[in-house]
């Protein structure tokens, strides 16, 4: 799922692109900006940002069966969905440069998790941790914060990093992140010792700048978006396996 912009007016709609048969399905069609979609764990819903009411708010749309967009959360300023965790019960959202949690099963206000300066927040597969990037030290680095009362935090990189992503496979606590525009790095955080003294290693490098990436469910393939124009700006790469 991705936001596709109209070059004539810079407005965006949400589309779903098939990777096997290269199908393209337009999910939203409105005279507004709508983008940054996030899948629900069951694949039946897409959450996305829309400025239909002024500042971007968070909506969702059913794909099975197809339905009309419905408002999930609106507030002051702009907010965008980032990730869904706790088996679909909690939404992570970006608001005012910070990261908040919103219950999808209770009528409540968002709870702030990270104050400001963050990007790319993602919850671990078990929901225990949230990883994010921040430039609060003067250089964008990767940080890890434990959800809940302890709120323990670890700095994962010292030489820069951006766009962190988790290995989605159960029992794996590995992170992947971007460095120097075209490099994807990996770090093993499976033990307390590795949390305290992480050792990132480069996984692969492309010949052109990476605009974004996601780890496929099998943990062996990466969906990579390049910062370039053309008919095929998205590729699926097989990770290096020793």
Backbone bond lengths (Angstrom), bond angles and torsions (degrees), N, CA, C in turn:
res aa  C-N    CA-C-N  psi(-1)  N-CA   C-N-CA  omega(-1)  CA-C   N-CA-C  phi
1 X - - - 1.454 - - 1.518 108.64 -
2 X 1.314 116.60 139.99 1.452 120.37 -177.65 1.519 110.04 -157.25
3 X 1.335 115.30 160.10 1.446 121.15 173.24 1.516 109.70 -90.57
4 X 1.322 116.78 130.77 1.460 122.00 -179.36 1.526 108.27 -115.69
5 X 1.328 116.57 118.99 1.462 121.52 -175.67 1.522 110.93 -89.38
6 X 1.328 115.78 145.26 1.452 122.90 172.96 1.526 107.51 -88.34
7 X 1.328 119.13 116.06 1.471 120.30 -176.88 1.521 113.31 -63.57
8 X 1.333 117.87 -16.01 1.461 120.58 -178.27 1.526 111.84 -75.66
9 X 1.344 116.62 -33.29 1.468 118.93 -175.16 1.523 113.91 -134.73
10 X 1.336 117.35 2.06 1.472 123.72 178.68 1.527 112.86 66.15
11 X 1.328 118.23 8.22 1.460 120.18 173.86 1.521 109.50 -78.15
12 X 1.323 116.37 159.26 1.459 121.15 -173.19 1.514 110.09 -133.41
13 X 1.318 116.41 147.53 1.460 123.31 172.10 1.524 108.82 -126.13
14 X 1.321 115.66 160.12 1.457 121.79 178.56 1.521 109.28 -90.85
15 X 1.313 115.29 130.70 1.462 122.56 178.01 1.522 109.24 -125.88
16 X 1.328 116.04 155.90 1.461 122.85 170.94 1.524 107.45 -117.61
17 X 1.326 116.23 123.91 1.457 122.74 -177.29 1.521 109.44 -110.75
18 X 1.320 116.95 126.16 1.457 121.36 176.91 1.513 111.43 -79.22
19 X 1.324 117.54 132.68 1.461 121.19 -177.02 1.523 112.90 -86.50
20 X 1.334 117.18 -21.32 1.464 120.05 -178.37 1.525 111.52 -89.02
21 X 1.332 115.80 -53.70 1.467 119.77 -178.42 1.525 112.82 -100.74
22 X 1.330 116.90 2.95 1.450 122.61 178.29 1.529 111.98 57.25
23 X 1.334 116.32 40.60 1.452 121.18 174.27 1.525 109.46 -77.79
24 X 1.323 116.36 155.53 1.462 122.24 178.07 1.518 109.06 -134.89
25 X 1.327 116.28 120.03 1.455 121.97 -178.32 1.522 109.36 -122.73
26 X 1.326 116.92 122.99 1.451 120.97 176.98 1.522 109.11 -82.40
27 X 1.336 116.13 123.51 1.464 121.71 -174.56 1.525 111.36 -94.40
28 X 1.335 117.63 -39.98 1.469 121.19 178.12 1.515 109.41 -119.38
29 X 1.327 116.25 150.21 1.458 121.72 -179.45 1.522 107.98 -150.79
30 X 1.327 116.68 88.17 1.456 121.65 -177.12 1.521 108.93 -144.35
31 X 1.326 118.39 156.83 1.474 121.28 -179.24 1.522 112.47 -80.16
32 X 1.325 115.93 48.48 1.458 122.20 -179.75 1.521 108.40 -138.59
33 X 1.349 114.98 173.03 1.462 119.71 169.29 1.521 108.49 -83.44
34 X 1.325 117.22 127.28 1.467 122.93 176.76 1.521 107.99 -140.65
35 X 1.338 117.05 122.69 1.456 119.11 -175.53 1.512 113.36 -169.56
36 X 1.348 115.67 -165.70 1.464 124.67 -176.14 1.530 111.53 52.53
37 X 1.334 118.09 55.02 1.469 120.51 -177.83 1.522 113.10 -71.99
38 X 1.331 115.38 149.67 1.467 123.67 177.86 1.525 107.62 -132.53
39 X 1.317 116.84 130.80 1.471 121.50 179.41 1.523 111.03 -76.71
40 X 1.327 116.30 140.37 1.458 120.88 164.29 1.522 108.09 -73.89
41 X 1.335 118.45 152.71 1.467 120.47 -176.71 1.529 114.20 -56.94
42 X 1.346 117.76 -32.87 1.463 119.36 -178.68 1.522 113.22 -83.09
43 X 1.343 118.17 -3.36 1.451 121.19 177.72 1.513 114.71 75.58
44 X 1.326 117.81 4.45 1.461 120.72 -176.71 1.521 112.40 -91.49
45 X 1.311 117.81 -18.83 1.454 122.05 -176.22 1.517 110.80 -128.24
46 X 1.331 114.92 148.70 1.448 122.00 169.29 1.524 108.52 -120.45
47 X 1.330 116.38 128.61 1.452 122.50 173.73 1.528 108.07 -99.69
48 X 1.327 117.19 141.21 1.458 119.66 -175.97 1.523 110.15 -154.82
49 X 1.333 116.36 165.32 1.450 121.84 175.59 1.514 110.32 -93.55
50 X 1.336 117.05 145.31 1.455 122.15 179.24 1.524 109.52 -148.36
51 X 1.343 116.20 136.13 1.460 119.38 177.37 1.532 111.56 -98.73
52 X 1.320 116.26 29.35 1.461 121.09 -179.71 1.518 112.38 -60.92
53 X 1.344 117.45 -24.90 1.461 121.36 -177.54 1.521 112.44 -110.66
54 X 1.328 116.64 15.62 1.461 121.51 -178.54 1.518 110.65 118.93
55 X 1.353 116.55 -106.45 1.471 120.17 172.37 1.526 108.93 -66.57
56 X 1.343 118.25 150.01 1.463 118.51 176.92 1.529 112.32 -59.55
57 X 1.328 115.92 126.67 1.452 123.97 174.16 1.520 108.23 -114.82
58 X 1.324 116.86 177.55 1.459 121.17 -176.24 1.527 109.74 -104.68
59 X 1.325 114.84 126.03 1.453 123.38 177.19 1.528 108.97 -120.90
60 X 1.321 115.47 170.45 1.451 120.45 170.40 1.522 108.59 -141.86
61 X 1.330 115.33 157.31 1.455 121.03 178.92 1.518 108.59 -138.61
62 X 1.316 115.82 138.65 1.463 121.32 178.80 1.527 109.96 -82.30
63 X 1.325 115.71 135.98 1.455 121.46 174.83 1.519 112.17 -102.57
64 X 1.323 117.08 -19.90 1.466 121.86 -177.11 1.534 109.84 -143.47
65 X 1.353 116.69 92.50 1.472 127.62 1.09 1.526 110.43 -80.70
66 X 1.344 118.77 160.85 1.458 120.76 178.18 1.526 111.04 -59.97
67 X 1.328 115.76 140.44 1.456 119.79 -179.06 1.510 111.82 -146.01
68 X 1.307 115.92 -178.23 1.462 121.89 178.94 1.520 110.03 -88.56
69 X 1.329 118.86 149.82 1.463 121.00 177.74 1.522 111.56 -59.70
70 X 1.332 115.99 144.53 1.458 121.75 177.54 1.518 109.72 -133.49
71 X 1.325 116.02 145.17 1.456 121.71 -177.12 1.528 111.00 -71.22
72 X 1.339 115.88 133.03 1.458 122.02 176.26 1.524 110.31 -103.82
73 X 1.353 116.79 -46.91 1.457 119.68 -178.53 1.517 109.53 -154.65
74 X 1.334 116.08 135.35 1.450 121.79 172.47 1.525 108.28 -131.61
75 X 1.311 116.07 148.86 1.455 120.86 -179.82 1.508 109.88 -162.15
76 X 1.306 116.74 -175.33 1.450 120.80 178.60 1.529 110.13 -72.57
77 X 1.323 116.21 138.85 1.450 120.15 -179.20 1.516 111.87 77.63
78 X 1.323 115.39 -173.04 1.458 121.69 -177.14 1.523 110.90 -92.80
79 X 1.323 116.27 143.25 1.461 122.40 174.90 1.529 109.54 -143.49
80 X 1.316 114.96 144.65 1.455 121.47 -176.08 1.530 109.30 -137.02
81 X 1.333 118.68 143.79 1.461 120.21 175.34 1.524 110.39 -72.40
82 X 1.319 116.17 145.11 1.465 121.35 179.14 1.522 111.59 -118.74
83 X 1.325 116.84 -45.56 1.462 120.33 -174.40 1.520 108.41 -161.57
84 X 1.326 116.39 161.28 1.462 122.35 175.27 1.520 108.08 -126.10
85 X 1.332 116.23 131.94 1.456 121.17 -176.47 1.520 110.21 -134.20
86 X 1.335 116.36 -173.66 1.469 122.90 -179.84 1.531 111.46 55.48
87 X 1.339 115.49 46.51 1.478 121.72 178.43 1.515 112.20 55.97
88 X 1.329 115.83 38.28 1.454 120.67 176.68 1.508 114.89 88.14
89 X 1.331 118.32 7.02 1.462 120.63 -175.82 1.525 113.70 -94.16
90 X 1.332 118.52 -15.84 1.460 121.40 -175.45 1.519 110.00 -132.21
91 X 1.333 115.12 134.05 1.450 122.07 177.00 1.520 109.61 -106.04
92 X 1.323 117.18 129.39 1.461 121.91 169.79 1.518 107.77 -90.93
93 X 1.330 116.89 131.60 1.455 120.21 -178.06 1.514 110.93 -134.96
94 X 1.328 115.37 150.27 1.456 122.57 177.14 1.514 108.88 -96.96
95 X 1.326 116.39 127.01 1.456 121.54 -178.24 1.518 109.08 -148.38
96 X 1.332 116.30 128.76 1.472 122.42 178.43 1.528 112.11 53.77
97 X 1.330 116.46 36.70 1.456 120.38 179.11 1.503 114.54 77.26
98 X 1.341 117.72 -0.16 1.451 122.17 179.64 1.519 111.34 -112.27
99 X 1.315 115.28 -175.47 1.459 122.16 -177.45 1.523 108.85 -125.06
100 X 1.332 116.58 130.24 1.461 121.78 -178.80 1.518 110.17 -130.51
101 X 1.343 114.71 162.68 1.453 122.06 175.76 1.526 109.14 -113.74
102 X 1.336 116.29 140.19 1.455 121.38 178.51 1.521 108.96 -131.67
103 X 1.337 117.28 125.58 1.457 121.40 176.54 1.524 109.59 -70.22
104 X 1.315 116.55 134.22 1.460 121.75 176.90 1.518 112.33 -97.59
105 X 1.335 116.85 0.13 1.462 120.56 -179.16 1.523 112.19 -118.60
106 X 1.331 117.71 -8.79 1.456 122.29 178.71 1.519 109.93 -125.84
107 X 1.304 116.77 151.83 1.456 122.02 176.95 1.523 108.88 -85.64
108 X 1.329 116.51 94.81 1.462 120.55 -174.90 1.516 109.96 -149.13
109 X 1.335 115.78 166.13 1.450 122.67 177.85 1.532 109.59 -83.24
110 X 1.344 117.39 156.24 1.467 119.26 174.21 1.525 111.44 -63.04
111 X 1.327 115.93 146.41 1.458 123.06 176.70 1.518 108.74 -107.58
112 X 1.336 116.63 123.97 1.455 120.09 -177.16 1.522 110.80 -72.34
113 X 1.335 115.22 132.77 1.455 121.61 178.79 1.520 111.48 -108.15
114 X 1.324 116.77 -44.60 1.464 123.03 177.44 1.521 107.24 -126.13
115 X 1.333 117.52 132.75 1.459 120.43 -171.60 1.526 113.41 -69.54
116 X 1.306 118.45 -59.42 1.464 119.44 -174.91 1.518 110.12 -159.78
117 X 1.331 115.16 170.03 1.456 121.06 174.47 1.511 114.88 76.07
118 X 1.323 117.83 14.14 1.457 119.77 -177.20 1.515 111.15 -104.09
119 X 1.334 116.18 162.10 1.459 122.84 172.64 1.518 108.16 -153.58
120 X 1.311 115.50 154.62 1.455 120.97 171.85 1.507 116.14 68.93
121 X 1.334 119.04 28.12 1.459 120.31 -179.15 1.514 112.72 -63.85
122 X 1.333 116.83 134.93 1.460 122.10 178.09 1.534 109.68 -142.09
123 X 1.323 115.66 139.90 1.460 120.97 177.86 1.518 110.17 -84.94
124 X 1.336 116.04 144.25 1.461 120.57 176.34 1.530 109.81 -66.63
125 X 1.338 118.83 159.23 1.460 120.64 -178.83 1.523 113.82 -55.96
126 X 1.343 117.81 -31.89 1.461 119.93 179.00 1.524 112.71 -88.90
127 X 1.340 117.73 -0.71 1.455 122.18 177.61 1.519 114.92 77.36
128 X 1.318 118.07 3.28 1.466 120.70 -175.26 1.519 112.41 -79.21
129 X 1.317 117.51 -33.76 1.465 122.46 -172.29 1.516 111.01 -122.23
130 X 1.327 116.01 154.69 1.457 122.80 169.87 1.519 107.49 -126.12
131 X 1.322 116.41 128.83 1.455 121.66 177.41 1.517 108.16 -105.85
132 X 1.327 115.97 146.34 1.454 119.99 179.37 1.523 109.27 -156.35
133 X 1.326 115.63 166.40 1.457 121.96 175.20 1.519 108.76 -110.66
134 X 1.328 117.09 145.46 1.458 121.60 -179.75 1.524 109.98 -148.77
135 X 1.341 115.35 145.52 1.460 120.12 177.10 1.522 111.71 -104.49
136 X 1.320 118.05 23.60 1.463 121.26 -175.70 1.521 112.85 -65.04
137 X 1.330 118.32 -19.83 1.463 121.12 178.28 1.523 112.11 -90.00
138 X 1.333 116.78 -2.11 1.449 121.08 -175.90 1.509 112.98 103.41
139 X 1.340 117.48 -18.52 1.459 124.12 174.79 1.519 107.81 -134.28
140 X 1.312 116.37 139.25 1.465 118.85 -177.37 1.525 110.09 -68.46
141 X 1.328 115.67 123.59 1.455 123.58 -178.97 1.536 109.49 -128.16
142 X 1.333 115.55 167.54 1.459 122.20 178.98 1.524 108.92 -100.09
143 X 1.337 115.60 132.53 1.460 122.20 179.18 1.524 109.84 -127.40
144 X 1.331 114.53 155.42 1.456 121.71 -180.00 1.520 108.35 -129.00
145 X 1.341 116.86 129.24 1.456 120.85 179.10 1.523 108.89 -125.74
146 X 1.326 115.02 138.30 1.464 120.73 178.86 1.520 109.29 -86.72
147 X 1.311 116.77 130.26 1.459 120.68 178.37 1.528 110.02 -73.77
148 X 1.327 115.72 155.18 1.452 119.29 179.03 1.511 111.82 102.35
149 X 1.340 115.54 -167.64 1.462 121.42 -172.48 1.525 112.85 -66.36
150 X 1.325 117.97 -33.77 1.468 119.62 -175.59 1.525 111.78 -68.55
151 X 1.339 117.41 -41.79 1.470 122.97 179.59 1.530 111.92 50.72
152 X 1.342 117.11 34.63 1.465 119.17 176.36 1.519 110.08 -59.89
153 X 1.323 116.36 144.26 1.456 120.16 -178.86 1.522 109.79 -132.74
154 X 1.331 115.22 141.91 1.456 122.24 179.30 1.521 108.75 -130.02
155 X 1.338 116.92 141.18 1.455 121.41 171.27 1.521 107.37 -91.78
156 X 1.332 116.56 121.51 1.458 121.05 -172.84 1.522 112.26 -90.59
157 X 1.323 118.32 -35.21 1.467 121.28 -178.97 1.523 110.41 -118.98
158 X 1.325 115.29 154.56 1.471 121.78 173.59 1.526 110.52 -124.59
159 X 1.328 118.07 -11.75 1.463 122.54 -178.29 1.523 112.24 -111.33
160 X 1.321 116.94 19.75 1.450 120.79 176.79 1.516 113.19 98.42
161 X 1.317 115.42 149.63 1.456 121.35 177.37 1.516 110.38 -179.47
162 X 1.337 115.67 155.08 1.455 120.56 -178.58 1.528 109.31 -153.30
163 X 1.332 115.91 163.90 1.462 124.05 174.28 1.534 112.67 51.86
164 X 1.325 119.32 57.01 1.471 120.03 -179.39 1.516 112.35 -68.92
165 X 1.324 115.50 144.19 1.461 123.21 178.55 1.531 109.02 -138.26
166 X 1.335 116.42 143.80 1.460 121.28 178.24 1.520 111.32 -88.41
167 X 1.323 116.09 150.93 1.456 121.01 164.55 1.526 106.65 -70.15
168 X 1.332 119.62 120.55 1.467 121.01 -173.15 1.519 115.03 -77.48
169 X 1.331 118.43 -6.61 1.465 120.29 -175.73 1.527 111.44 -72.79
170 X 1.324 115.30 139.32 1.467 121.09 -179.48 1.527 110.07 -60.29
171 X 1.315 116.07 137.16 1.455 121.41 177.76 1.515 114.54 82.79
172 X 1.341 117.35 -3.33 1.466 120.86 178.81 1.527 108.62 -104.52
173 X 1.338 116.43 125.73 1.458 119.61 174.49 1.520 107.57 -116.75
174 X 1.332 114.11 71.62 1.451 121.76 178.20 1.518 108.80 -116.18
175 X 1.332 116.05 144.55 1.451 122.26 176.63 1.520 109.90 -114.91
176 X 1.321 115.06 148.63 1.453 122.11 171.79 1.527 107.42 -125.51
177 X 1.319 117.23 145.95 1.459 120.10 -179.96 1.525 110.02 -154.42
178 X 1.332 115.26 163.77 1.452 122.15 178.98 1.522 110.76 -90.83
179 X 1.331 114.13 146.77 1.458 120.83 172.72 1.525 108.12 -148.03
180 X 1.324 116.13 137.73 1.473 122.99 177.32 1.533 111.76 56.07
181 X 1.308 117.44 38.40 1.460 126.34 171.34 1.525 114.92 69.42
182 X 1.329 118.83 -36.94 1.464 119.45 -172.58 1.529 113.11 -123.88
183 X 1.337 118.37 9.69 1.458 121.29 -178.28 1.527 110.51 -113.19
184 X 1.326 116.40 135.55 1.462 121.82 171.53 1.523 107.96 -109.28
185 X 1.326 115.91 124.51 1.457 122.73 -178.36 1.515 110.32 -110.04
186 X 1.339 114.86 159.27 1.463 121.98 -179.51 1.528 109.25 -129.05
187 X 1.338 116.79 144.60 1.454 120.68 175.48 1.523 109.22 -141.66
188 X 1.318 115.95 134.02 1.465 123.63 179.63 1.523 109.01 -90.13
189 X 1.348 117.16 119.89 1.466 121.73 -179.58 1.529 110.41 -120.44
190 X 1.314 116.86 34.49 1.463 121.32 -170.96 1.525 114.15 -78.02
191 X 1.342 118.41 -13.46 1.466 120.85 -179.73 1.512 110.39 -131.02
192 X 1.327 116.57 162.88 1.461 120.94 178.10 1.525 111.16 -61.30
193 X 1.333 117.32 -36.42 1.458 120.34 179.11 1.524 111.27 -63.83
194 X 1.342 116.44 -39.69 1.456 119.85 -179.82 1.520 111.56 -74.08
195 X 1.329 117.13 -26.01 1.455 119.96 173.62 1.531 110.49 -66.21
196 X 1.329 115.76 -41.87 1.463 120.43 -177.70 1.526 112.52 -75.99
197 X 1.337 117.27 -32.27 1.463 121.78 -178.67 1.525 109.56 -132.49
198 X 1.336 118.17 68.90 1.469 120.56 -177.84 1.524 111.66 -67.81
199 X 1.330 115.33 149.16 1.462 121.12 -178.91 1.532 109.10 -130.49
200 X 1.327 118.51 83.29 1.467 120.63 179.09 1.525 111.95 -64.34
201 X 1.331 115.64 146.18 1.464 121.87 175.63 1.521 107.73 -132.77
202 X 1.325 117.04 148.77 1.452 120.52 179.52 1.524 109.68 -73.13
203 X 1.324 116.38 136.03 1.464 121.41 -178.76 1.520 110.85 -99.45
204 X 1.335 117.49 -50.99 1.464 119.93 174.94 1.523 108.90 -158.45
205 X 1.328 115.26 163.57 1.454 122.22 -179.97 1.514 108.76 -134.84
206 X 1.322 116.33 139.36 1.456 120.99 178.12 1.524 109.46 -104.10
207 X 1.321 115.99 168.63 1.455 119.83 -179.21 1.508 113.49 -90.50
208 X 1.340 117.52 6.65 1.460 120.52 -178.99 1.521 108.93 -148.73
209 X 1.335 117.93 158.53 1.462 121.21 -175.91 1.523 112.26 -61.34
210 X 1.326 115.09 137.94 1.460 122.09 178.45 1.528 108.27 -94.81
211 X 1.336 116.44 124.26 1.449 120.67 178.38 1.517 112.92 -84.45
212 X 1.317 116.86 -21.70 1.458 122.22 179.34 1.514 109.66 174.43
213 X 1.329 116.50 162.51 1.455 119.75 179.22 1.519 109.50 -154.57
214 X 1.328 115.56 159.74 1.459 123.19 173.53 1.519 108.29 -136.87
215 X 1.327 116.36 151.53 1.461 121.48 176.94 1.523 107.86 -93.48
216 X 1.321 116.89 127.61 1.460 120.99 -179.44 1.531 109.87 -70.71
217 X 1.344 118.21 159.39 1.472 121.03 -174.75 1.520 114.89 -57.27
218 X 1.357 117.96 -27.08 1.461 118.98 -179.63 1.524 112.32 -78.60
219 X 1.336 118.15 -7.31 1.458 121.39 179.57 1.513 114.40 72.46
220 X 1.323 118.09 1.32 1.456 121.89 -177.08 1.527 112.68 -110.41
221 X 1.321 117.42 -14.43 1.455 121.07 -178.97 1.527 110.05 -121.45
222 X 1.316 114.72 149.92 1.456 121.52 -180.00 1.522 108.95 -123.85
223 X 1.324 115.45 132.93 1.459 121.36 174.00 1.524 106.83 -92.80
224 X 1.322 117.43 115.74 1.458 122.65 -170.97 1.526 109.60 -117.68
225 X 1.322 115.49 129.89 1.468 121.43 174.45 1.520 108.23 -107.55
226 X 1.315 116.12 124.79 1.458 121.10 -179.61 1.525 110.16 -94.18
227 X 1.326 116.04 148.17 1.460 121.87 175.07 1.518 109.24 -82.66
228 X 1.332 115.13 80.01 1.458 120.13 -180.00 1.516 108.23 -157.87
229 X 1.317 116.16 165.12 1.453 121.30 175.36 1.515 109.23 -97.08
230 X 1.338 116.10 162.97 1.451 119.91 -179.56 1.510 110.94 137.11
231 X 1.318 116.23 177.39 1.455 121.27 -175.19 1.516 112.94 -82.62
232 X 1.337 118.51 -20.51 1.457 120.69 -175.95 1.530 109.76 -130.92
233 X 1.345 117.34 72.63 1.467 119.52 -178.14 1.514 113.45 -83.14
234 X 1.339 118.83 -0.51 1.465 122.12 -177.42 1.520 109.12 -118.35
235 X 1.320 117.08 136.29 1.461 122.00 179.29 1.516 109.87 -132.45
236 X 1.323 116.01 155.84 1.457 122.21 172.33 1.517 107.65 -111.10
237 X 1.341 116.46 120.85 1.452 121.82 -177.84 1.520 110.70 -111.13
238 X 1.309 116.21 141.12 1.462 122.59 174.89 1.513 108.30 -89.03
239 X 1.316 117.61 126.59 1.461 121.12 -178.02 1.522 110.35 -68.34
240 X 1.324 116.55 158.85 1.454 121.85 176.54 1.527 108.99 -76.42
241 X 1.329 116.87 130.20 1.452 122.08 179.71 1.510 108.81 -122.20
242 X 1.331 117.05 123.44 1.470 120.21 -179.38 1.522 109.79 -82.06
